[in-house]
Amino acid sequence: MRTIGFSHGVLYRVADVYSEQIIDLYRGCSDAALETCVSKADDADKLQRIIPYVRDFSYKSVHLPSDIRYVKDEKTIRLLDKIVNYYKEVGASLALVHPDVVDDWEVFDRYKINWAIENMDNRKGRFKTAGELEEFLGKNPNWRLVLDLNHCFTNDRSMALAESILHNLKDKIAEVHLSGYINLHDPLFASKQDFIIDYCRKLDTPIIIESTFDSIDDVKKEYNYIIEKLK
Ligand SMILES: [Zn+2]
């Protein structure tokens, strides 16, 4: 069975995603994987309270906030300390950061954990193409890649970009982000973009679902839709 689960932030519009009840809801679909998505740096203080709810998932990862610039300063280090502490407490396997918000990569070197960048969507200027990602990962051999299929699609509707990232960087990919694209990160049961789901078959890494929802019931609906298509 494929390791698959949710980003814990997918219900942010309708619920407190740092509550035990919501994390239990994700576990009710799949206890195989959970990505803790710290969307704002100020939310890092909420991590402590969810440690006991998250520990028992089989695969865990952490998505770092994108509302700060990562530089070698006190503020960044205080945030990374909190996140790395959480990573260790829950037994996570991967921590990922959006590369466009990093000004100084050295600030990450003080922590010996598994770091990853993610390919960016069409709203960003860099880190979108296979070449740009390959250049970074060549210079930073300890870093891994999270392949976001939705981001690939926003840059290239033919999915040739996803194909070239897969071809050039397959052994660097540690995780896949999966969601449909209508406006941003939308449910696949609504967008019916099954060709995006199909790309997950080309890898055996964990899949993290990043479709966002307006109803709690849609979590199970999305999970069942994806599982059915992956069969
Ligand atoms: Zn993503």
Boltz pocket constraint, residues with backbone or C-beta under 6 A from the ligand:
constraints:
  - pocket:
      binder: B
      contacts: [[A, 118], [A, 148], [A, 177], [A, 210]]
      max_distance: 6.0
